[in-house]
Amino acid sequence: MRVFAKTDLGKARDVNEDFYYIANNEEEIKLYILADGMGGYNGGEIASKLATASVKNYIETNFPQIEKDKEGILKLIGSSIEYANMIVYDKAKENAELENMGTTLEVCLIYNNKAFIGHVGDSRIYRMRQEFMRKLTTDHSYVEQLVKDGTITKEEAENHPKKNMLMKALGCTPYVEPDLMVKGFLKGDILLMCSDGLTNMIKEQEIYECVKENIEISCDQLVQRANEMGGYDNITVLVIQNDEKYI
């Protein structure tokens, strides 16, 4: 497994409210988490870090006891996100300055050549296989719903004034229902996890071409390019390549 990551403040924000976690190759549990926080006085920074730590601790504590099949692992990820939601929600209730805080959350656990994914919000996970890149997650956003309903086109969505309005985020309500899925992750496949600070600045084709050209420096290059295009938000990108036969 080869993993590369970078997070950056961007050019318009005073605080980096993005946060991520990557497992090192020596750890049994190949876990990768990305969160993009929002709201309140330093609330976004607190929410993203708290959600990431909560999911990590929950999965590491409970993974040894579960059935290592599709249902068992997806249930574990779903439960870890529900637990993190409770932790962030309760934290927000403790302090009036944190009242509106929340976070997106991407959780990816790689096991037995499969990627088990949990998703809340509008951060994204893509998979690159051979010459094709596919978006695995669906944005929980107002604009995505308009596209789904056929009200606007994907092209119109890119510049819609309510592009950043979320329909679902972690920690904002007492309960959250994440999207859960399992996808194949074969030798040579690449997973890309990112916050919207990247995808709002750079088109998907350019992201794909950058990673395929030189994966080792792609995170640095993508962050630099997003800043060149305006850097209106924090930018975080994780790139994970399966270079082993079995993981």
Backbone torsions as a table, in degrees:
resi	resn	phi	psi	omega
1	MET	NA	131.7	174.1
2	ARG	-117.1	129.4	-175.7
3	VAL	-130.4	134.0	177.6
4	PHE	-132.4	145.3	-177.6
5	ALA	-153.5	153.1	174.5
6	LYS	-157.6	140.0	171.7
7	THR	-127.2	148.2	-174.0
8	ASP	-147.1	146.0	-178.6
9	LEU	-63.3	-30.4	-170.9
10	GLY	82.1	-169.9	-173.7
11	LYS	-107.7	-5.5	-173.1
12	ALA	-119.7	-9.9	-174.8
13	ARG	-107.4	151.7	178.2
14	ASP	-91.2	-22.9	-177.1
15	VAL	-131.5	141.5	174.5
16	ASN	-88.4	106.7	-178.8
17	GLU	-92.4	0.6	172.4
18	ASP	-81.8	152.2	176.4
19	PHE	-153.3	147.6	178.6
20	TYR	-144.8	163.1	175.2
21	TYR	-137.4	135.4	173.6
22	ILE	-129.8	133.4	176.4
23	ALA	-73.5	144.4	172.9
24	ASN	-82.4	162.5	-172.5
25	ASN	-66.9	-15.9	-179.9
26	GLU	-80.7	-17.7	-177.0
27	GLU	-79.0	143.6	-179.1
28	GLU	-66.0	-40.9	-176.7
29	ILE	-91.2	113.7	-179.4
30	LYS	-86.6	88.0	-172.0
31	LEU	-116.6	135.5	-179.2
32	TYR	-135.9	130.7	-174.5
33	ILE	-134.4	140.2	175.9
34	LEU	-137.8	133.9	-179.6
35	ALA	-136.5	139.9	178.7
36	ASP	-121.8	103.4	-172.9
37	GLY	-83.9	164.7	-178.5
38	MET	-155.3	153.4	164.3
39	GLY	90.4	144.3	171.9
40	GLY	75.5	175.4	177.5
41	TYR	-73.8	106.5	-175.0
42	ASN	59.7	12.8	-175.1
43	GLY	-63.1	-41.5	-178.2
44	GLY	-62.3	-41.6	179.4
45	GLU	-64.1	-42.1	179.4
46	ILE	-66.6	-44.5	-176.8
47	ALA	-62.5	-45.2	-177.0
48	SER	-67.1	-40.7	179.2
49	LYS	-69.5	-40.8	-178.9
50	LEU	-66.9	-42.2	179.3
51	ALA	-64.6	-43.8	-179.8
52	THR	-62.5	-47.1	-179.5
53	ALA	-64.4	-39.0	-178.4
54	SER	-65.4	-44.9	178.5
55	VAL	-64.2	-45.8	-179.8
56	LYS	-58.0	-49.6	-177.8
57	ASN	-65.2	-40.3	-178.9
58	TYR	-64.2	-46.1	-178.1
59	ILE	-68.3	-43.9	-179.2
60	GLU	-64.9	-33.6	179.5
61	THR	-71.9	-38.9	-170.5
62	ASN	-100.6	-15.4	-176.9
63	PHE	-57.8	-41.4	-178.0
64	PRO	-61.6	-25.4	-174.0
65	GLN	-91.9	-14.0	-172.2
66	ILE	-87.0	162.2	169.2
67	GLU	-70.7	131.6	-175.6
68	LYS	-88.3	46.5	175.7
69	ASP	-111.7	178.7	-176.3
70	LYS	-56.0	-49.4	-176.7
71	GLU	-63.9	-42.3	-177.5
72	GLY	-64.8	-44.2	-177.6
73	ILE	-72.1	-42.0	178.4
74	LEU	-64.6	-37.6	177.2
75	LYS	-64.0	-39.3	177.6
76	LEU	-61.3	-46.5	-179.6
77	ILE	-64.2	-44.4	178.4
78	GLY	-60.1	-44.0	179.8
79	SER	-65.3	-37.1	179.7
80	SER	-65.2	-36.9	179.0
81	ILE	-72.1	-39.8	176.5
82	GLU	-63.2	-38.7	177.0
83	TYR	-64.2	-46.0	179.0
84	ALA	-62.3	-38.4	178.1
85	ASN	-60.2	-43.4	179.2
86	MET	-63.2	-42.1	-179.3
87	ILE	-63.7	-46.3	-178.5
88	VAL	-68.6	-42.7	-179.9
89	TYR	-61.2	-45.7	179.7
90	ASP	-65.2	-37.6	178.1
91	LYS	-62.5	-41.0	-179.5
92	ALA	-64.4	-32.9	-179.2
93	LYS	-72.3	-20.3	-177.5
94	GLU	-75.3	-24.2	-171.4
95	ASN	-138.1	122.1	-177.4
96	ALA	-59.6	-31.3	-179.4
97	GLU	-70.1	-17.9	-179.1
98	LEU	-103.0	9.5	-169.0
99	GLU	-54.6	-38.6	-174.4
100	ASN	-100.6	16.1	-175.9
101	MET	-78.0	153.1	176.8
102	GLY	-169.1	-175.1	-178.5
103	THR	-160.4	151.1	164.7
104	THR	-77.1	165.9	178.4
105	LEU	-154.0	126.4	172.8
106	GLU	-119.0	123.9	178.8
107	VAL	-121.1	127.8	179.1
108	CYS	-132.3	117.3	177.1
109	LEU	-114.1	118.7	-177.0
110	ILE	-99.6	124.4	-176.8
111	TYR	-151.9	128.5	174.5
112	ASN	54.7	49.9	178.4
113	ASN	59.1	31.5	175.3
114	LYS	-136.4	149.1	175.5
115	ALA	-107.9	115.0	177.7
116	PHE	-97.0	120.9	-166.4
117	ILE	-122.4	137.6	168.3
118	GLY	-121.2	140.3	-170.7
119	HIS	-144.2	130.5	172.0
120	VAL	-140.6	126.1	175.2
121	GLY	106.2	-150.9	-176.4
122	ASP	-123.0	13.5	163.0
123	SER	-71.0	165.6	-169.9
124	ARG	-136.0	158.5	170.4
125	ILE	-128.6	128.0	175.8
126	TYR	-115.7	153.9	170.7
127	ARG	-122.7	129.6	174.8
128	MET	-104.9	127.0	178.2
129	ARG	-135.6	118.6	-175.7
130	GLN	54.6	-115.0	-174.6
131	GLU	-107.3	26.5	-174.1
132	PHE	-136.8	137.6	174.9
133	MET	-117.8	130.6	-177.7
134	ARG	-124.8	134.8	174.9
135	LYS	-79.8	119.9	-176.4
136	LEU	-86.4	-30.4	-177.0
137	THR	-99.3	156.9	175.5
138	THR	-113.4	125.8	-178.3
139	ASP	-59.3	132.9	173.2
140	HIS	-89.8	67.1	-174.8
141	SER	-128.5	159.2	178.2
142	TYR	-60.8	-42.4	-177.6
143	VAL	-68.2	-38.7	177.5
144	GLU	-61.4	-37.1	177.6
145	GLN	-66.1	-38.4	177.0
146	LEU	-63.1	-40.6	177.4
147	VAL	-64.1	-44.9	-179.9
148	LYS	-61.1	-38.2	179.7
149	ASP	-77.1	-10.8	-178.7
150	GLY	83.5	11.4	-179.1
151	THR	-73.0	-38.3	176.5
152	ILE	-133.4	164.3	178.2
153	THR	-90.1	166.8	176.6
154	LYS	-60.7	-36.2	179.8
155	GLU	-66.6	-41.0	178.3
156	GLU	-67.5	-30.9	-179.4
157	ALA	-64.5	-30.8	-175.5
158	GLU	-61.1	-30.2	-177.7
159	ASN	-120.1	21.5	-178.1
160	HIS	-70.5	138.4	-177.3
161	PRO	-63.3	-22.6	179.3
162	LYS	-105.5	30.1	-175.7
163	LYS	-58.3	-34.0	-173.9
164	ASN	-94.9	7.8	179.8
165	MET	-78.9	118.5	-178.0
166	LEU	-90.2	142.9	173.5
167	MET	-93.8	-18.1	-178.2
168	LYS	-151.7	134.3	174.9
169	ALA	-148.3	162.4	-178.4
170	LEU	-87.5	134.6	174.9
171	GLY	93.2	-2.6	-176.2
172	CYS	-92.9	-19.8	-179.8
173	THR	-134.8	161.7	-177.7
174	PRO	-61.8	-25.7	-178.7
175	TYR	-138.2	141.4	175.8
176	VAL	-132.5	141.8	178.2
177	GLU	-109.0	106.6	-178.8
178	PRO	-78.4	156.4	166.6
179	ASP	-77.0	133.9	178.9
180	LEU	-124.9	137.8	-178.8
181	MET	-157.0	160.7	173.5
182	VAL	-129.0	133.7	-178.6
183	LYS	-131.0	148.5	176.1
184	GLY	-64.7	143.0	178.2
185	PHE	-136.7	86.0	-171.3
186	LEU	-91.8	170.2	178.5
187	LYS	-57.6	129.2	-178.3
188	GLY	95.5	-19.1	178.4
189	ASP	-67.2	152.2	177.3
190	ILE	-128.6	131.5	171.0
191	LEU	-104.1	136.6	175.7
192	LEU	-122.7	121.0	176.6
193	MET	-110.2	135.6	-176.7
194	CYS	-154.7	155.5	172.1
195	SER	-87.0	167.3	-176.5
196	ASP	-71.7	-9.0	172.8
197	GLY	-63.1	-21.2	174.4
198	LEU	-88.6	-53.4	-172.2
199	THR	-72.2	-20.3	174.9
200	ASN	-76.5	-17.1	-176.1
201	MET	-104.2	-30.7	-172.3
202	ILE	-127.2	136.0	178.5
203	LYS	-71.8	154.9	-175.3
204	GLU	-59.7	-38.3	-178.7
205	GLN	-62.6	-39.5	178.9
206	GLU	-68.4	-37.5	176.0
207	ILE	-60.9	-48.0	179.3
208	TYR	-58.2	-48.5	-176.8
209	GLU	-63.7	-37.6	-179.7
210	CYS	-65.3	-45.1	-179.1
211	VAL	-67.3	-42.0	-177.5
212	LYS	-69.7	-29.0	-178.3
213	GLU	-70.8	-45.4	179.4
214	ASN	-158.7	95.2	-174.3
215	ILE	-63.0	-31.9	-173.9
216	GLU	-67.5	-29.6	-180.0
217	ILE	-112.9	7.2	-173.4
218	SER	-64.3	-38.1	-179.0
219	CYS	-62.9	-45.8	177.7
220	ASP	-60.9	-43.1	-177.8
221	GLN	-67.9	-39.0	-179.8
222	LEU	-67.5	-41.3	177.0
223	VAL	-63.6	-43.6	178.7
224	GLN	-60.4	-42.8	-178.6
225	ARG	-66.6	-40.7	178.4
226	ALA	-62.4	-38.3	177.0
227	ASN	-68.6	-36.9	177.6
228	GLU	-64.0	-31.1	-179.3
229	MET	-84.6	0.7	176.4
230	GLY	138.2	-35.4	178.3
231	GLY	54.5	46.7	-173.1
232	TYR	-75.3	-8.1	-177.9
233	ASP	-143.8	169.7	170.9
234	ASN	-62.8	149.9	-175.2
235	ILE	-128.6	125.4	176.5
236	THR	-137.2	135.9	178.6
237	VAL	-143.3	134.5	174.4
238	LEU	-120.2	134.9	177.5
239	VAL	-125.0	124.1	-175.1
240	ILE	-125.2	120.8	179.5
241	GLN	-113.9	132.8	175.3
242	ASN	-87.0	103.0	178.2
243	ASP	-109.6	18.2	179.1
244	GLU	-121.7	157.3	-179.6
245	LYS	-73.4	-42.6	179.9
246	TYR	-130.1	131.6	178.3
247	ILE	-137.7	NA	NA
